[in-house]
């Protein structure tokens, strides 16, 4: 299998040495903003590696163009390796007239000879079911987080939607887990977060886990609630750290430590995604 990598993911593709020859996709941006790619000669099976964030719209167009070129070149099997899949937060129709963006994205990819998509920590795992023909391998670095959260007493998710992440990390650590529920004061309107099942946080080292850190609002609210409830220390492990606006300052003001992956390059990236993705790619070969 040939390993075909975009420039922004060559550090990831370097982890795949020995699985196949690593080749680079040529990329161009024209003065009017249009993009173009050129693929080198490849065999019948290709692993295509790229980061879709940042510049998600341009990068997605580049991905589609590369897939079309591979299809025209007669490639019969493509494994797409993209550690972060954008648009998956729109996993259902929240208001009439809106698209289900994650379904639309996967349907486009499903029109090409992709046999599998290898990715990390989809916002909602069920979006993989939108295109049954494509096997979506949704990986979660629970073991890698647990190795860096030694000594934590409780793992918490900011809401019920992330409780499966908390459960996975807690299992790897051998500790309990829970999630926060929102409660609104009927008189003041103030919102408070409390752990489900009356799990005690006082005096405990707490780890908050989530999939995406964008502006940091959700994570900081959970951190402050944990400290209000008496947590001795609060850590966080977040897979895709966008760190937009003043997110860095906000999380530093509350968290004792933030752990991210390098699915999106950032200064908190302690967990390298390359070895995780390689293990799954080896299973697919």
MODA-V666370 format. One line per field, one symbol per residue. ss: DSSP state (H for helix, E for strand, C for the rest). psi: psi as a letter, one per 30 degrees, with the letter a starting at -180 (. if undefined). A space follows every 50 residues. Layout:
# MODA-V666370
ss: ???
psi: ???
This chain:
# MODA-V666370
ss: CEEEECHHHHHHHHHHECCECEEECEEEECCCCCEEEECCCCCCEEEEEC CCCCCHHHHHHHHHHHHHHHHHCCCCEEEEECCCCCCCCCCCCCCCCCCC HHHHHHHHHCCCCEEEEEEECCCCHHHHHHCCCCEEEEECCHHHHHHHCC CCCEEEECCHHHHHHHHHHHHHHCCEEEEEEEEECCCCCCEEEEEHHHCC CCCCEEEEEEEEECCCHHHHHHHHHHHHCCCCEEEEEEEEECCCCCHHHH HHCCCCEEEEECCCCCCCEEECHHHHHHHHHHHHC
psi: kkjjklefgfeefffgkfflkklkkkkkklfgfllklkklklafkkjjkl kfkaheeeeeeeeeeeeeeeeffgkfkkjkjjfkjlgffifljelkfklj eeeeeeeeefflhkfkkjlkikekffffffiffkjjjjkkheeeeeffgk fkekkkkflffgffeeeeeeeefhlllalkkkkkkfeffkklkkklghkk fkglkkkkklekjdffeeeeeeeeeeeeggkekklkjkejjeilbgeeee effekfkkkllgekklfgjfjkfeeeeeeeeeff.
